Structure formats: C-alpha cells, structure tokens
Amino acid sequence: MRIGIISDTHGLLRPEVIESLDGYEAILHGGDINKQEIIDQLEKIAPVYAVRGNNDKEWAENIPIIDAVIIDAVMAE
C-alpha cells in the first residue's frame, strides 16, 4: 500500500503536490492545514487522516491534535 505524507499546507495545495500524490491509497496530513478545502481536495485522491496543527483554529475543532490509525495492518502514530 502506498501512503502519502504531507503537512504544513497552510491553505495551499500546489498542482505539483496533487500530481505527486496521484496513485496513493491513503494520505496522512501532519497539521497546519488552515482550511477545510485542503482536506476536501486531498480526499478526491485518497482517504485522508489528519491531525490539527497550531495554525488550525476554530474550523478544525473536530480534527484531533494527536491520532493513531491502522492502515492495511500497519499502525501509524
């Protein structure tokens, strides 16, 4: 399974980043997303597992600060 890891998008997903994530089966976002639209764009590529960064404010109250996920029998913390 291919898992893409990204963080600190700060409200911007460049076309080359979207292109480089093509074909991944899951995406981990390490925080500082800055707006829901980033998650929405990434979810068009693959399921997204995200944590909240220090720049993610009120809009991100439902995104955890820390998380653990199991993907294809592999645990990521």
MDAnalysis code that builds the backbone (N, CA, C; Angstrom):
import MDAnalysis as mda
import numpy as np

u = mda.Universe.empty(231, n_residues=77, atom_resindex=np.repeat(np.arange(77), 3), trajectory=True)
u.add_TopologyAttr("name", ["N", "CA", "C"] * 77)
u.add_TopologyAttr("resid", np.arange(1, 78))
u.add_TopologyAttr("resname", ["MET", "ARG", "ILE", "GLY", "ILE", "ILE", "SER", "ASP", "THR", "HIS", "GLY", "LEU", "LEU", "ARG", "PRO", "GLU", "VAL", "ILE", "GLU", "SER", "LEU", "ASP", "GLY", "TYR", "GLU", "ALA", "ILE", "LEU", "HIS", "GLY", "GLY", "ASP", "ILE", "ASN", "LYS", "GLN", "GLU", "ILE", "ILE", "ASP", "GLN", "LEU", "GLU", "LYS", "ILE", "ALA", "PRO", "VAL", "TYR", "ALA", "VAL", "ARG", "GLY", "ASN", "ASN", "ASP", "LYS", "GLU", "TRP", "ALA", "GLU", "ASN", "ILE", "PRO", "ILE", "ILE", "ASP", "ALA", "VAL", "ILE", "ILE", "ASP", "ALA", "VAL", "MET", "ALA", "GLU"])
u.atoms.positions = np.array([
    [0.842, -1.179, 0.000],
    [0.000, 0.000, 0.000],
    [0.883, 1.237, 0.000],
    [0.521, 2.202, -0.828],
    [1.252, 3.474, -0.886],
    [0.537, 4.514, -0.039],
    [1.261, 5.110, 0.909],
    [0.701, 6.118, 1.804],
    [1.477, 7.415, 1.594],
    [0.763, 8.473, 1.249],
    [1.374, 9.789, 1.087],
    [1.358, 10.534, 2.406],
    [2.429, 11.231, 2.692],
    [2.533, 12.012, 3.928],
    [2.799, 13.461, 3.558],
    [1.990, 14.347, 4.132],
    [2.097, 15.767, 3.825],
    [1.803, 16.560, 5.098],
    [2.327, 17.758, 5.191],
    [1.991, 18.630, 6.320],
    [2.252, 20.075, 5.909],
    [1.826, 20.971, 6.768],
    [2.098, 22.406, 6.597],
    [1.676, 22.924, 5.223],
    [0.476, 22.571, 4.795],
    [-0.009, 23.091, 3.516],
    [-0.437, 24.554, 3.646],
    [-0.767, 24.999, 4.844],
    [-1.108, 26.400, 5.121],
    [-2.092, 26.966, 4.104],
    [-3.129, 26.167, 3.775],
    [-4.196, 26.645, 2.905],
    [-3.897, 26.603, 1.423],
    [-2.795, 25.971, 1.013],
    [-2.409, 25.950, -0.397],
    [-1.944, 24.555, -0.805],
    [-2.575, 24.020, -1.846],
    [-2.117, 22.767, -2.442],
    [-1.681, 23.059, -3.864],
    [-0.413, 23.039, -4.090],
    [0.118, 23.313, -5.428],
    [-0.215, 22.155, -6.369],
    [-0.417, 22.440, -7.659],
    [-0.738, 21.379, -8.625],
    [0.285, 20.249, -8.632],
    [1.566, 20.564, -8.457],
    [2.589, 19.514, -8.470],
    [2.467, 18.589, -7.254],
    [1.946, 19.100, -6.135],
    [1.723, 18.255, -4.962],
    [0.563, 17.305, -5.231],
    [-0.519, 17.834, -5.781],
    [-1.666, 16.998, -6.128],
    [-1.235, 15.914, -7.103],
    [-0.461, 16.290, -8.088],
    [0.031, 15.328, -9.086],
    [0.916, 14.262, -8.443],
    [1.777, 14.665, -7.511],
    [2.697, 13.697, -6.900],
    [1.973, 12.710, -5.984],
    [0.783, 13.077, -5.479],
    [0.027, 12.175, -4.613],
    [-0.887, 11.232, -5.391],
    [-0.979, 11.428, -6.688],
    [-1.827, 10.568, -7.509],
    [-1.368, 9.116, -7.395],
    [-2.309, 8.215, -7.165],
    [-1.981, 6.804, -7.067],
    [-1.770, 6.298, -5.650],
    [-1.738, 7.214, -4.677],
    [-1.616, 6.788, -3.286],
    [-2.966, 6.291, -2.800],
    [-2.933, 5.366, -1.847],
    [-4.168, 4.762, -1.347],
    [-4.638, 5.376, -0.035],
    [-3.810, 6.193, 0.589],
    [-4.158, 6.922, 1.808],
    [-3.203, 8.103, 1.929],
    [-3.678, 9.158, 2.604],
    [-2.849, 10.348, 2.808],
    [-2.892, 10.710, 4.293],
    [-1.714, 10.905, 4.879],
    [-1.596, 11.396, 6.251],
    [-1.211, 12.870, 6.182],
    [-1.992, 13.728, 6.855],
    [-1.660, 15.158, 6.881],
    [-1.258, 15.516, 8.304],
    [-0.050, 16.029, 8.472],
    [0.520, 16.294, 9.780],
    [0.192, 17.637, 10.392],
    [-0.841, 18.320, 9.920],
    [-1.257, 19.560, 10.569],
    [-0.871, 20.817, 9.817],
    [-1.351, 21.947, 10.354],
    [-1.250, 23.253, 9.707],
    [-1.875, 23.205, 8.309],
    [-3.121, 22.772, 8.315],
    [-3.912, 22.634, 7.097],
    [-4.459, 24.002, 6.699],
    [-5.018, 24.710, 7.648],
    [-5.543, 26.066, 7.559],
    [-6.935, 26.230, 6.977],
    [-7.436, 25.262, 6.217],
    [-8.831, 25.362, 5.777],
    [-9.341, 24.010, 5.273],
    [-10.638, 23.808, 5.431],
    [-11.282, 22.544, 5.087],
    [-11.096, 22.178, 3.619],
    [-11.002, 23.159, 2.751],
    [-10.871, 22.895, 1.321],
    [-9.653, 22.039, 0.988],
    [-8.612, 22.138, 1.789],
    [-7.411, 21.325, 1.570],
    [-7.741, 19.852, 1.787],
    [-8.435, 19.561, 2.880],
    [-8.851, 18.176, 3.149],
    [-9.765, 17.690, 2.027],
    [-10.697, 18.534, 1.598],
    [-11.629, 18.163, 0.535],
    [-10.889, 17.816, -0.757],
    [-9.884, 18.607, -1.104],
    [-9.090, 18.333, -2.314],
    [-8.327, 17.021, -2.190],
    [-7.709, 16.807, -1.037],
    [-6.938, 15.582, -0.834],
    [-7.833, 14.350, -0.845],
    [-9.052, 14.476, -0.320],
    [-9.969, 13.333, -0.286],
    [-10.424, 12.901, -1.677],
    [-10.262, 13.754, -2.663],
    [-10.553, 13.380, -4.046],
    [-9.495, 12.395, -4.562],
    [-8.339, 12.385, -3.905],
    [-7.236, 11.497, -4.294],
    [-7.313, 10.181, -3.527],
    [-7.465, 10.274, -2.200],
    [-7.451, 9.087, -1.335],
    [-8.028, 9.469, 0.030],
    [-8.387, 8.486, 0.851],
    [-8.820, 8.802, 2.217],
    [-7.726, 9.568, 2.962],
    [-8.152, 10.562, 3.747],
    [-7.210, 11.429, 4.455],
    [-7.345, 11.229, 5.963],
    [-6.214, 11.095, 6.628],
    [-6.136, 11.020, 8.083],
    [-5.295, 12.219, 8.502],
    [-5.919, 13.141, 9.238],
    [-5.238, 14.399, 9.550],
    [-5.243, 14.669, 11.044],
    [-4.243, 15.410, 11.481],
    [-4.211, 15.948, 12.836],
    [-4.129, 17.468, 12.732],
    [-4.557, 18.123, 13.788],
    [-4.609, 19.580, 13.829],
    [-3.239, 20.141, 14.202],
    [-2.850, 21.194, 13.515],
    [-1.602, 21.889, 13.837],
    [-1.882, 23.154, 14.620],
    [-0.845, 23.835, 15.054],
    [-1.014, 25.044, 15.862],
    [-1.657, 26.194, 15.080],
    [-1.654, 26.145, 13.761],
    [-2.300, 27.176, 12.947],
    [-3.727, 26.819, 12.555],
    [-4.194, 25.645, 12.923],
    [-5.553, 25.220, 12.618],
    [-6.448, 25.645, 13.772],
    [-7.296, 26.618, 13.515],
    [-8.091, 27.238, 14.588],
    [-9.509, 26.679, 14.637],
    [-10.508, 27.553, 14.819],
    [-11.890, 27.156, 15.073],
    [-12.436, 26.173, 14.049],
    [-12.126, 26.362, 12.783],
    [-12.697, 25.495, 11.744],
    [-12.286, 24.036, 11.968],
    [-11.173, 23.805, 12.661],
    [-10.594, 22.463, 12.794],
    [-10.861, 21.824, 14.155],
    [-11.852, 22.313, 14.887],
    [-12.100, 21.783, 16.229],
    [-12.391, 20.289, 16.242],
    [-12.896, 19.730, 15.137],
    [-13.204, 18.300, 15.080],
    [-12.025, 17.447, 14.614],
    [-10.934, 18.089, 14.266],
    [-9.734, 17.351, 13.859],
    [-8.882, 17.137, 15.109],
    [-8.462, 15.888, 15.360],
    [-7.715, 15.622, 16.595],
    [-6.317, 16.249, 16.599],
    [-5.818, 16.505, 17.800],
    [-4.448, 17.016, 17.953],
    [-3.447, 15.878, 17.782],
    [-3.789, 14.708, 18.309],
    [-2.988, 13.502, 18.091],
    [-3.933, 12.394, 17.663],
    [-3.418, 11.426, 16.943],
    [-4.262, 10.343, 16.463],
    [-3.384, 9.135, 16.152],
    [-4.006, 7.999, 16.102],
    [-3.344, 6.768, 15.667],
    [-4.298, 6.084, 14.707],
    [-3.783, 5.616, 13.593],
    [-4.608, 4.920, 12.610],
    [-3.926, 3.617, 12.230],
    [-4.748, 2.643, 11.881],
    [-4.223, 1.391, 11.349],
    [-4.664, 1.305, 9.902],
    [-3.685, 1.251, 9.015],
    [-3.944, 1.169, 7.580],
    [-3.264, -0.080, 7.062],
    [-4.082, -0.968, 6.523],
    [-3.545, -2.199, 5.948],
    [-2.642, -2.935, 6.946],
    [-3.107, -3.022, 8.188],
    [-2.420, -3.732, 9.270],
    [-1.122, -3.055, 9.724],
    [-0.898, -1.802, 9.349],
    [0.275, -1.050, 9.791],
    [-0.216, 0.106, 10.637],
    [0.327, 0.267, 11.836],
    [-0.100, 1.345, 12.722],
    [0.796, 2.562, 12.546],
    [0.166, 3.722, 12.415],
    [0.912, 4.971, 12.300],
    [0.479, 5.873, 13.446],
    [1.439, 6.442, 14.183],
    [1.134, 7.348, 15.288],
    [1.808, 8.679, 15.058],
])
